[in-house]
Amino acid sequence: MSRTKFGKSVDVDNPYAVYKAGDIEWRVLKTYQGVAKEKSNPYARWMVAAKSPMTYGSWDMGDTYAREVLKYGQLVAATDQWKEEYSNELT
């Protein structure tokens, strides 16, 4: 079984990864499954802090589908461990 290396919640100021799409920013604070499981689960989710014009400068925290972030977001910052685990997803 593929366990996640990112299962411990982290602070919004120290996320595992930061993705952006225009004015939208997602900061990944926790994952629930390992990368291998996420690939086969269209409903795999991440705990994120999200900011957009609709949040008026505040962070909105909650779960979102991992595939949505990977599909629409561009990685702008990440821990070395995140880059290693998600390197196939980033190309």
Beta strands, then each sheet from edge to edge (+ up, - down):
strand 1: 17-21
strand 2: 24-31
strand 3: 45-51
strand 4: 60-65
strand 5: 74-78
sheet 1: 4+ 3- 2+ 1- 5+
end
